[in-house]
Every structure is written in structure tokens, then in C-alpha cells.
Amino acid sequence: MTTTFAALGVSPDLVEALAAAGITEPFAIQALTIADALVGRDVCGKAKTGSGKTLAFGVPLLQRTAKASPGRPQALVLVPTRELARQVAAVLVPLGKVRNMKVAAVYGGANMERQVQDVKRADIVVATPGRLIDLGERGAVNVSEVRHVVLDEADRMADMGFLPQVEWFLRRIKGDHQTLLFSATLDGDVDHLVRTYLRDPVRHEVESDQPTVEEMEHRFLKVHQVDKPKVAASIARARERTLVFVRTKRGADRLVQQLQREGLEVAAIHGDLRQTQRERALKDFADGKLPVLVATDVAARGIHVDGIDVVVHYDPPADHKSYLHRSGRTARAGVGGVVVTLVLWDQELEVERLRKRIGVDQPLVEVFSNDKRLADLAAWDPAAEASSGARADKVMA
């Protein structure tokens, strides 16, 4: 049974503005949470990236937030990355105009003085924790009068070590306020936030439309250090769109140079690049003009591109959550995808633990860059190959 934004209690002017933008029916997380948020309840929403969380908290914020005094916003949205800050603001700014609400996005890597002026005029501030602290130290913003707080992608903020800054802000908000928390997981540090800072929250969870482990083809390839960039190039060369993950910004730049020497068109996105460079690379990748994109984990939160043929973990992820988040960039929109992890000799033990944790029973296979199987990894089944080889060995014995 479907519902409407009006039935959830959304004001007519916002319903009209949403309809004008082509948004007429709420997504599942919106249908579950908006009504509770509109009556002032604290809300704990469990939902994956791309599930429509921005409007789930954005509509109640725009409807309930009062006008602010200069530099004293009434609503605060904390997000883990600059990409997400920009995405949230892009959704809220046009809707805010309908209600004469000013929305400012503040994040690192952008002009500080301009953000100082923006935040002083804002009723609602969307911010990464680090930049908001910088603005607070300059006296540009005071969060004590905030009455609505949103913690978006709280699990990612925990993974990135931002929770001390998040709690710093929460402790400085005076008086009664509403807290809306959205996260893909609600365990560990996120559970601590919920128990400590949310008052009798109503909890909602939606089934994820994100790809699961079972919907992807997983390959674990043992490679040699000197041949590793060439293996990555061989994989990417046979595909239209390849996303490669590395752990460090320096590693990203180095890999771009190595892949370019292999004749590939490739760019990187990471925290040291200018915002315009990151946006251009991501747009070219999404438009199909750039076949290979190299990304660090921090930058990857803003990558929501359909049609990624293969995700390559050039550097194995730090844990199973990172593996699932990275890998979820492929197998989107009902289309299958391949996930490849490149493993050096001294990484075998950690990758073995990772495979057990995610429940993927695929062997680690040694390959070289001239291996023809790299051209069609989806068709190659290492598990079946290993089983066949074992049977042959048994027959020979």
C-alpha cells in the first residue's frame, strides 16, 4: 500500500515543490520516518546509501525549523564527507526557497571566507565535523541554539573517526532539541550515540535495495608487486567502466600514473584534490567519458554511479564493512557486477579472514597480467576450476 507526502503530514507548499521536481511518492525510508519526525519525535533510521534518506530528514527540517539569528543556526546536519554535504545541500536548497529557509553547506577544501558568510546567514547548516569546528573557532557559528540535529551516515562517521567531534557538538547544544539519526548499521559506536543522545527514539528499518554479497561475482587474485599495476590495467582494459579503490591519496596518484603508462584514460578522486577536479572526474566517469576512476575510501562515499562493470580492491579494504561499501558501487540497478581483490603475499592472511567474515567461498588464485582469464572475470569460476583440478589430481593418484 502506497502513501503520499500529504498523507504523511507534509505541508502543501512542500508537496507542490516536490511534485514540481518530479517527486510524487515517498521512498520506503521516507514513508516510515517523515510522520514521526514531523511531530517532533527522535528518529533512528536504518537504511543504506541511496535509499532516499535526504528527504526523510530534509522535509521535516524544512517544515519545522524556525528562522535563525545570524551565526546561530536552528538546524544542523552532520555528514562524513564533502561530497555528501554537497549532495544534501543540492536537495535542500531549492526546497528551502519555498519556505524562505536558507541552507548552507560547509566542508573542507572550499573557500573559508565564503563559507563564513554563508553560515552566518543560514537557518540550516549541512556540515562535515572538521570544517564546522574551524568555523566555530573563528566565531562564525554557534550551535547552542540548534533545535534539530541530523546525523547522516552515522556508521561512516564512526568508521572515519569523527564521533569525538560529533559528540563535541551534541554536548554544546542547549535546551530541548530533536535528533534524527540515519545509518546503514546500528551497532558499536552508532549504538552508543543512539543510547546517549536520542530520547526515546522511534526506530525504523527498510530492506536495502543495495546489492548483497550474493549478487556480486567475487575474485581474489594473488599478484606480484611489480606486475600488480599491469594486472589492474588488464582487468580495466576489457571493461567500459572500472572503479579502483586504494587506501591512500599518494597511492591513488601513483596508480593513476602507472595506469596511464599502460595506455588507459584514468583519473583519481581523493581529499587533496580541488573540489572542481573531483567533480569533473566523477562526472566524466558517470557520463562514460572516463573508463577508469581511482578512489580513496573517503572520497568514495559520493560515488553513486550505475553501470560500473567491476570494482577493483587494489589495496584490500581494512575490514568487511569497507569491503561491502566499496563493492556495493557495482551490481546496482539490477545489473550484475564483479568485485576483484588484488592480494600480495603478505596480505594473504588478512584477506583470508575477510573472506570468512563476508562468507565468500572463493579461492585465492595466482595470476599474471598476461592471463587471458582477466578479460572475462565473470565467466571464470575459480572455485569450479579448483574443484575440477582437485578431482583430476585424485584420478591421477
C-alpha positions as CSV (number, residue, x, y, z in Angstrom):
1,M,0.0,0.0,0.0
2,T,1.5,3.3,-1.1
3,T,1.1,6.6,0.7
4,T,1.7,10.3,-0.3
5,F,3.7,13.1,1.2
6,A,0.5,14.9,2.0
7,A,-0.8,11.9,4.0
8,L,2.4,11.9,6.0
9,G,1.7,15.5,7.1
10,V,3.9,17.4,4.7
11,S,2.7,20.9,4.1
12,P,1.0,21.7,0.8
13,D,3.8,24.1,-0.3
14,L,6.5,21.4,0.1
15,V,4.2,18.8,-1.5
16,E,3.8,21.1,-4.5
17,A,7.6,21.8,-4.7
18,L,8.4,18.1,-4.5
19,A,5.9,17.4,-7.3
20,A,7.4,20.1,-9.4
21,A,10.7,18.3,-9.1
22,G,9.1,15.0,-10.2
23,I,8.9,13.6,-6.7
24,T,5.3,12.4,-6.0
25,E,5.6,9.2,-4.0
26,P,7.9,8.8,-0.9
27,F,10.5,6.1,-0.8
28,A,10.3,3.5,1.9
29,I,12.5,5.2,4.4
30,Q,10.6,8.5,3.8
31,A,7.2,6.8,4.3
32,L,8.4,5.3,7.6
33,T,10.1,8.3,9.2
34,I,8.6,11.6,8.0
35,A,5.4,11.5,10.0
36,D,7.3,10.7,13.3
37,A,9.9,13.4,12.5
38,L,7.1,16.0,11.8
39,V,5.6,15.6,15.2
40,G,9.0,16.1,16.9
41,R,10.0,12.5,17.7
42,D,13.6,11.5,17.8
43,V,14.1,9.0,14.9
44,C,16.6,6.3,14.4
45,G,16.5,5.1,10.8
46,K,18.4,2.2,9.4
47,A,18.9,2.4,5.7
48,K,21.6,2.1,3.1
49,T,23.2,4.9,1.0
50,G,20.9,5.8,-1.9
51,S,17.7,4.9,-0.1
52,G,16.2,8.4,0.0
53,K,17.4,9.5,3.5
54,T,18.0,13.1,2.5
55,L,14.3,13.9,2.0
56,A,13.4,11.7,5.0
57,F,15.1,14.2,7.3
58,G,15.1,17.2,4.9
59,V,11.4,17.6,4.6
60,P,10.8,17.6,8.4
61,L,13.7,20.1,8.8
62,L,12.3,22.5,6.3
63,Q,8.8,22.3,7.7
64,R,9.7,22.6,11.4
65,T,12.9,24.8,11.5
66,A,12.4,28.4,12.7
67,K,14.3,31.3,11.3
68,A,17.7,31.8,12.8
69,S,19.7,34.7,14.2
70,P,23.0,35.4,12.4
71,G,25.5,32.7,13.0
72,R,23.1,30.7,15.2
73,P,21.5,28.1,13.0
74,Q,18.3,26.3,14.1
75,A,19.1,23.0,12.4
76,L,22.3,21.1,11.9
77,V,23.0,18.2,9.5
78,L,26.4,16.5,10.2
79,V,27.7,14.3,7.3
80,P,31.0,12.4,6.9
81,T,32.3,13.8,3.5
82,R,32.2,16.9,1.4
83,E,30.6,15.0,-1.4
84,L,27.7,14.1,0.8
85,A,27.4,17.7,2.1
86,R,27.1,19.0,-1.4
87,Q,24.5,16.3,-2.3
88,V,22.4,17.1,0.7
89,A,22.5,20.8,0.1
90,A,21.7,20.3,-3.6
91,V,18.4,18.7,-2.4
92,L,17.5,21.1,0.4
93,V,18.4,24.5,-1.1
94,P,15.7,24.6,-3.8
95,L,13.1,23.3,-1.4
96,G,14.3,25.8,1.2
97,K,13.5,28.7,-1.1
98,V,9.8,27.7,-1.0
99,R,9.8,28.3,2.8
100,N,12.3,31.2,2.8
101,M,14.8,28.9,4.6
102,K,18.5,29.4,3.9
103,V,20.6,26.3,3.7
104,A,24.4,26.4,3.8
105,A,26.9,23.6,3.1
106,V,30.3,23.9,4.7
107,Y,33.1,21.4,4.2
108,G,36.9,21.3,3.8
109,G,38.6,22.2,0.5
110,A,36.3,25.2,-0.2
111,N,36.8,28.9,0.3
112,M,36.7,29.6,4.1
113,E,35.7,33.2,3.9
114,R,32.7,32.5,1.6
115,Q,31.6,29.7,4.0
116,V,31.9,32.1,6.9
117,Q,29.4,34.5,5.2
118,D,27.1,31.6,4.1
119,V,26.9,30.1,7.6
120,K,26.1,33.4,9.3
121,R,23.0,33.7,7.1
122,A,21.9,30.1,7.3
123,D,18.9,28.7,9.1
124,I,20.0,25.1,8.3
125,V,23.7,24.2,8.1
126,V,24.9,21.0,6.4
127,A,28.5,20.3,7.5
128,T,31.4,18.0,7.9
129,P,32.6,18.0,11.5
130,G,36.1,19.3,10.9
131,R,35.1,22.3,8.9
132,L,32.3,23.2,11.4
133,I,34.8,23.2,14.2
134,D,37.0,25.5,12.2
135,L,34.1,27.9,11.7
136,G,33.2,27.7,15.4
137,E,36.8,28.6,16.4
138,R,36.5,31.7,14.1
139,G,33.4,32.7,15.9
140,A,31.3,32.4,12.7
141,V,28.8,29.8,14.1
142,N,27.4,28.9,17.4
143,V,25.4,25.7,17.8
144,S,23.9,26.3,21.2
145,E,20.5,27.3,19.8
146,V,20.2,24.3,17.4
147,R,16.8,22.7,17.8
148,H,17.0,20.0,15.1
149,V,20.1,17.7,14.6
150,V,20.6,15.2,11.9
151,L,23.4,12.6,12.0
152,D,23.5,11.3,8.4
153,E,25.5,8.1,7.6
154,A,26.5,7.8,11.3
155,D,28.2,4.5,10.6
156,R,30.6,6.1,8.2
157,M,31.4,8.9,10.5
158,A,32.2,6.3,13.1
159,D,34.5,4.4,10.7
160,M,36.3,7.7,9.8
161,G,36.9,8.6,13.4
162,F,34.6,11.6,13.5
163,L,32.5,10.6,16.6
164,P,34.5,12.6,19.1
165,Q,33.8,15.8,17.0
166,V,30.1,14.8,16.6
167,E,29.8,14.3,20.4
168,W,31.5,17.6,21.0
169,F,28.8,19.4,19.1
170,L,25.9,17.4,20.7
171,R,27.2,18.3,24.1
172,R,27.1,22.0,23.2
173,I,23.5,22.2,22.1
174,K,21.5,23.8,24.9
175,G,17.8,23.1,25.6
176,D,15.4,20.6,24.1
177,H,16.1,19.5,20.6
178,Q,15.2,16.8,18.2
179,T,17.7,14.3,16.9
180,L,17.4,12.3,13.7
181,L,20.0,9.6,13.1
182,F,20.4,7.6,9.9
183,S,22.8,4.8,9.4
184,A,23.4,1.6,7.5
185,T,24.3,-0.2,10.7
186,L,23.3,0.5,14.3
187,D,25.9,-1.5,16.3
188,G,29.1,-0.4,18.2
189,D,29.7,3.3,18.3
190,V,26.5,4.1,16.5
191,D,24.5,2.3,19.2
192,H,26.4,4.4,21.8
193,L,25.2,7.5,20.0
194,V,21.6,6.3,19.9
195,R,21.6,5.4,23.6
196,T,23.3,8.5,24.8
197,Y,21.9,11.3,22.7
198,L,18.5,10.2,21.4
199,R,15.4,10.5,23.6
200,D,13.0,7.5,23.3
201,P,13.7,7.2,19.6
202,V,11.3,5.6,17.3
203,R,13.2,3.1,15.2
204,H,12.6,2.3,11.5
205,E,14.4,0.0,9.2
206,V,14.0,-0.6,5.5
207,E,15.1,-3.5,3.4
208,S,18.1,-2.5,1.4
209,D,17.9,-2.2,-2.3
210,Q,21.7,-2.2,-2.3
211,P,23.4,-5.2,-3.8
212,T,24.2,-8.0,-1.5
213,V,27.3,-10.2,-1.4
214,E,25.4,-12.9,-3.2
215,E,24.5,-10.6,-6.1
216,M,28.2,-10.0,-7.0
217,E,30.9,-12.2,-8.5
218,H,34.0,-12.2,-6.2
219,R,37.5,-12.9,-7.3
220,F,40.6,-12.9,-5.1
221,L,43.8,-12.7,-7.1
222,K,47.3,-13.2,-5.8
223,V,49.6,-10.9,-7.7
224,H,53.2,-9.8,-7.6
225,Q,54.2,-6.3,-6.6
226,V,55.9,-5.4,-9.9
227,D,53.1,-6.9,-12.0
228,K,50.2,-5.5,-9.9
229,P,49.5,-2.3,-11.9
230,K,49.6,-4.3,-15.1
231,V,47.0,-6.8,-13.7
232,A,44.8,-3.9,-12.8
233,A,45.2,-2.5,-16.3
234,S,44.4,-5.9,-17.9
235,I,41.2,-6.0,-15.9
236,A,40.1,-2.5,-16.7
237,R,41.1,-2.7,-20.4
238,A,38.3,-5.2,-21.1
239,R,35.5,-3.2,-19.5
240,E,33.7,0.1,-20.1
241,R,33.7,1.4,-16.5
242,T,36.1,0.3,-13.7
243,L,36.3,1.7,-10.2
244,V,39.6,1.1,-8.4
245,F,40.0,1.5,-4.6
246,V,43.3,2.4,-2.9
247,R,44.0,3.2,0.8
248,T,46.0,6.4,0.4
249,K,45.9,9.6,-1.6
250,R,49.6,9.1,-2.6
251,G,48.8,5.6,-3.7
252,A,45.9,6.9,-5.8
253,D,48.1,9.4,-7.6
254,R,50.8,6.8,-8.2
255,L,48.4,4.3,-9.6
256,V,46.9,6.9,-12.0
257,Q,50.4,7.4,-13.4
258,Q,51.0,3.7,-13.7
259,L,47.7,3.0,-15.5
260,Q,48.2,6.0,-17.8
261,R,51.5,4.4,-18.8
262,E,49.5,1.3,-19.7
263,G,47.5,3.4,-22.1
264,L,44.4,3.9,-20.0
265,E,42.3,7.0,-19.6
266,V,42.1,7.4,-15.8
267,A,41.7,10.0,-13.1
268,A,41.6,10.0,-9.3
269,I,39.4,11.5,-6.6
270,H,40.8,12.0,-3.1
271,G,40.9,14.6,-0.3
272,D,43.9,16.5,-1.6
273,L,42.3,17.4,-4.9
274,R,40.3,20.6,-5.5
275,Q,36.6,20.1,-5.4
276,T,36.3,21.1,-9.1
277,Q,38.8,18.4,-10.0
278,R,36.9,15.7,-8.1
279,E,33.5,16.8,-9.5
280,R,34.9,16.8,-13.1
281,A,36.4,13.3,-12.7
282,L,33.2,11.9,-11.2
283,K,31.0,13.5,-13.9
284,D,33.3,12.2,-16.7
285,F,33.2,8.7,-15.1
286,A,29.4,8.8,-14.7
287,D,28.9,10.0,-18.3
288,G,31.1,7.2,-19.7
289,K,33.8,9.6,-20.9
290,L,36.3,8.3,-18.4
291,P,36.6,4.4,-18.3
292,V,38.7,4.2,-15.1
293,L,38.4,6.0,-11.8
294,V,40.8,5.6,-8.8
295,A,39.3,6.5,-5.4
296,T,40.2,6.5,-1.8
297,D,37.6,5.3,0.8
298,V,36.9,8.8,2.0
299,A,36.1,10.1,-1.5
300,A,34.1,7.1,-2.4
301,R,31.1,8.0,-0.3
302,G,29.8,10.3,-3.0
303,I,30.1,7.7,-5.8
304,H,26.6,6.6,-6.9
305,V,27.0,5.6,-10.5
306,D,25.1,2.8,-12.2
307,G,26.8,0.7,-14.8
308,I,30.1,0.1,-13.0
309,D,31.3,-3.2,-14.5
310,V,34.0,-4.1,-12.0
311,V,35.2,-2.8,-8.6
312,V,38.9,-3.5,-8.0
313,H,40.2,-3.5,-4.4
314,Y,43.7,-2.6,-5.5
315,D,44.6,-2.3,-1.8
316,P,42.5,-4.8,0.3
317,P,40.0,-3.0,2.5
318,A,40.6,-2.5,6.2
319,D,37.6,-4.5,7.2
320,H,34.4,-6.3,6.0
321,K,32.3,-3.1,6.2
322,S,34.7,-1.3,3.9
323,Y,34.7,-4.3,1.5
324,L,30.9,-4.3,1.4
325,H,30.7,-0.5,1.0
326,R,33.3,-0.4,-1.8
327,S,31.9,-3.4,-3.5
328,G,28.4,-2.0,-3.4
329,R,29.4,0.5,-6.1
330,T,28.8,-2.3,-8.6
331,A,25.8,-4.6,-9.1
332,R,23.5,-1.7,-8.9
333,A,20.1,-1.2,-10.6
334,G,19.6,-4.9,-11.0
335,V,22.7,-5.4,-13.1
336,G,25.4,-7.9,-12.1
337,G,28.9,-6.8,-11.2
338,V,32.4,-8.2,-10.5
339,V,34.4,-7.5,-7.4
340,V,38.2,-8.2,-7.6
341,T,40.7,-8.1,-4.7
342,L,44.4,-8.0,-5.6
343,V,46.5,-9.7,-2.9
344,L,50.2,-9.5,-2.3
345,W,52.0,-12.3,-0.5
346,D,52.0,-10.5,2.9
347,Q,48.3,-9.7,2.7
348,E,47.0,-13.3,2.3
349,L,46.2,-13.8,6.0
350,E,44.1,-10.7,6.3
351,V,42.2,-11.4,3.1
352,E,41.6,-14.9,4.3
353,R,40.0,-13.5,7.4
354,L,38.0,-11.1,5.3
355,R,36.6,-13.9,3.1
356,K,35.4,-15.8,6.1
357,R,33.8,-12.7,7.6
358,I,31.8,-11.9,4.5
359,G,31.0,-15.6,3.8
360,V,32.5,-15.8,0.3
361,D,34.0,-19.2,-0.6
362,Q,36.3,-18.3,-3.5
363,P,39.9,-19.4,-3.6
364,L,42.9,-17.2,-3.9
365,V,44.3,-17.7,-7.4
366,E,47.7,-16.6,-8.6
367,V,47.6,-14.6,-11.8
368,F,49.9,-12.6,-14.1
369,S,49.0,-9.6,-16.2
370,N,49.0,-11.7,-19.4
371,D,46.4,-14.2,-18.1
372,K,43.6,-14.4,-20.6
373,R,41.1,-15.1,-17.8
374,L,41.3,-11.4,-16.7
375,A,39.4,-10.4,-19.8
376,D,36.2,-12.1,-18.6
377,L,36.3,-12.5,-14.9
378,A,32.6,-13.0,-14.6
379,A,32.8,-16.1,-16.9
380,W,35.7,-17.6,-15.0
381,D,34.8,-19.6,-11.9
382,P,37.9,-20.1,-9.8
383,A,36.0,-22.3,-7.3
384,A,34.8,-24.7,-10.0
385,E,38.3,-24.7,-11.6
386,A,39.9,-25.5,-8.3
387,S,37.4,-28.3,-7.6
388,S,37.9,-29.7,-11.1
389,G,41.7,-29.6,-10.6
390,A,41.4,-31.4,-7.3
391,R,39.3,-34.2,-8.9
392,A,41.8,-34.6,-11.7
393,D,44.7,-34.9,-9.2
394,K,42.7,-37.5,-7.3
395,V,42.2,-39.5,-10.5
396,M,45.8,-39.3,-11.4
397,A,46.8,-40.5,-8.0
